[in-house]
Structure formats: C-alpha cells, structure tokens
C-alpha cells in the first residue's frame, strides 16, 4: 500500500459482521468477514484450497486438504477438514492455544467477480470478549484477506518479511486501526454497548499495532 487512499479502499472493501450461533456445546460467537475479488470463483476457490497456493498469500500449510484430513498452518493453527462442497464451501476445526473453534469458508460468484466469506465460530467467555471483542480474531483475518488481494492482483507470492514490515509501517498501522474501528462498529451493531465495545477495540488495536491504548476514564 502506498497512500491513505489505498488504506481506505482496503478497509472499505471488506464486510465485517458479528453474530451468534447455537451449538450442541452451547452458545457461540460468530465473527464474519467477506470481500469481493476481481477474479473468477474457480480461481478464488483454488487460491483458498490449494496446498501450493495458500502459502503464497497466507501461511505455509501442510497435511491432507481433504475431508477427514488434518492440516497445520506454520506458526499458527491446525485442525481437521470436516466437510467440503467443492468448489463452493468447506468447514474445518481451528485449533490454537489449546482451544478449538471452527471456520466455515464460502466462495460465491458475483457477476465476473467472486466473494470470499469466512465465518469464525468460537465459544468465547464473556470476560475475554469484554476485554478484546471481535477484532481479536477479525484483524487476523483482515490481514489474510489483504494478502489474498495482493496475490490475486499480481499472481505473485506475498513476501512474509515484507508483509510483517508493512504491518508495522504507517500504512499498516492505519489499516489495522481503521479495520479495528469497523469491528467496533460491527460489535455495536450486534448489541454490544458502545461503552464496552470501544475500550475492547482500543485494546485490540494496541495489541496489533504496538501502540498504547487510551487511558480509561
């Protein structure tokens, strides 16, 4: 990204929603993120499911990317592919830090373009949700969807070192701050009082950018 216009476009291109879902184990929170890409649904599906292409924009991945197979994202989550309706959707567990959540990934054609939608479903205790809100998960996916945009636009791989450097640059901090503000608004739209959602978003922004959160009054 080179200027503030690019930052605004990258943030506004994404839809962010917060909701809930009733699971057998109880009530879960759902963080949903989606973006339209200027490519075909087939190409978008391939970018999100090919063991050769996922590392070009997200993280190195190993395992068997088929129903019942296990995967591991280097330095991040691992899990099991639970179902797949190629080339439209798949679902998998997301196991990280000793906890299990779930992702549901869908690809839909929109004219000559295609939309990627990711639902991240997790049992999150009220204390942790109050502390960080949906952006704790959402901003990680924001960075992933931005990396995917770069890959699809050029066909090239995203350099991990350059991506890390960008995330701490002025543009990267502006992107993360603006996206975190959008997660704040999504949280409020889902019913969280602003007085609770605002400090949670500020703490998450500080975590991702390294900035000091505003002092609470």
N, C-alpha and C positions, 0 to 999 in steps of 0.2 A: 504494500500500500504506500502511496506517495503523498497523499494530502488528506485534508479533513473531508473533502467531498467523497473520497473513496471509503473513508471510515463510515460516514453516514450511510452510504449505499450498502456497505457490507452488513451493517446492523439492521437497516430497514428492510433488507431482502428476506429477513428471517421472521417467521411467525413463532411466537412463544406463548404457551398456554399452561395453566396449572389446573389439575383436577384430582379426582379420586376414583377409586375402584374397589369394589368389594371382592376380596379373595377368600378362599377357604380358611386361611390363617387369620383373617380379619381385614380391617380397612387399610388400604394402601394409598399412597400419594402417587400421582402421575404427573411427570414433567414431560411436556410435548414440545418438540422443536421441528420445524419444517422449512424447506427452501426449494424454490424452483430453479432448475439449472438449464442452460441453453444447450441441451443435448437430448438424445433420444432416451426413452425409457429403458431400452435394451442396454445402451451404453452405461446409463446410471446404475442399473442393476449389476452389470459386470464390475463396475468400479467398487461397488459395495460388497461384493461376494467373492471376487476372485482373489485367491491367496497370493497371486503375483501383483495385483494392483492395489490392494489395501495398504501395503507399506508405502506406496508412492504418495499417499496423502494423509495417512492416519498413523499407524504404528506397525512395526514388524509383527507378523502373525504366524503361528504355527499350529498344526493339528489337522483334523479332518473336517472340512467345512461341508458337512452333510448331516442329515437328520440322525441324531444319536451320537454324532461325533463331538469331540471336545476341541476347544480352541484355546490359545493363550496369546494375549497381546503383550508384547515385551514391555516389562516395567509397569504393567497396569493390570487389567482384569483377565480372568479366564472364565470358562463356562462350558455349557453344553448346548448344542443346537437342538431345540425341542420340536420345531416344526418348520416346514418350508413349503410355500406355494409359488415356486419359480414361474415366471420372473416378476412376481408381484410383491411377495412379502415373506419374511421369516421371523422367528422368535427364538430367543436364547436366554439362558441364565447369564447373569453378570455377577461374578463372584470376586469380591475385592475386600481386603482387610478383614477377612473372617466373616463377612456378611454376604448374603445372597439377595440380589434384586433381579429384575427381568427387563429385557429390551424387546420391543416389537418394532420392526423396520418395514416400511412400505414404500413402494415405488409406483407412482401413478403418472400416466401420460397426461399432459395438459397442452393440447394442440401439438406444436412441433417441439415442445419442451417437455420436461419431466420434473415431478415433485418428489422429493425425499422427505418422509416423515418418520421421526423416531419418537416412540413412547418409552420413557424410562420409568418403570413401576417399582416402587420400593416401600417397605414398611419402615417409616421413619418416626422415631419417638418425638413427642411434642417438644421436648426440651431442645433437641438438636435442630428441629425445624425452626423453632423460635430463634435459635442462635444464628442460623445461616440462610434459611429459606430455600427456594427452588434454585437460585443461582449457583449454589454449591455444586449441583450436578449440571445445571444448564450451561454454565460458562465453559465447562469442559467440552460439551457438545458444540457450542458456538465455535470454538477453536477448530474442532474437527470439520465442521461444515464449511468453514472458511478455507481450510486446507484442501478440501474436496473441490471447492470452486476454483482454486488456483490450478489444481491438477487437470480438471476438465477443460479449463480455458486453454491450456498450453499442451496438455498431454505429457508434460514432464513430471518428474518426481519432485516433491517438496523436500528441500534440504532440511533435515532436522535441526542442525545448528543454526541455520538462518531463521527458521521458524521460532526457535527459542529466543534468539536475539531480537526478532521483531516483536515478540510478546512483551518484552520489557522496554521497547522503544517508545517514543512519544505517540506514534500512531497506534501501536499495540495497546498501550495503556488507555488511550482514548477509546479504542474499540471495546476493550473489556469493561470500561466504566459505563459506556453507553449501553452495552448489552446487559450489564447488571441492572441498570436503571429500567430496562424493558422487563427484566424478570421481576423487579419490584412492582411494576405496574400490573404484570400478569398475576402476581400474588394477591394484590389488592382486588383485582377483578374477580378472583376466586373466593374472596370473602375475608382475607386477612386484613385486620385494621391497619391503616397507614402507620400508626404509631408503633406497631410491631414489625411491619414489613420493612420500613425504612432503615432502622438500625441493623436488621439482619442483612439487607442488601449491602449496606456500607461495610459490614464486617467481611462479607464475601468479596467485595471489590478489593478491600485491603489485602485479603489473602492472596488473590490472584495477581495483584499489581505490586505488592510490597509497600503500599502506602499506609500511612497511619489512618485508621478510621476516625471520623469526627467524634469529639467527646460527647458523651450522652449527658443531656441535661436532667 
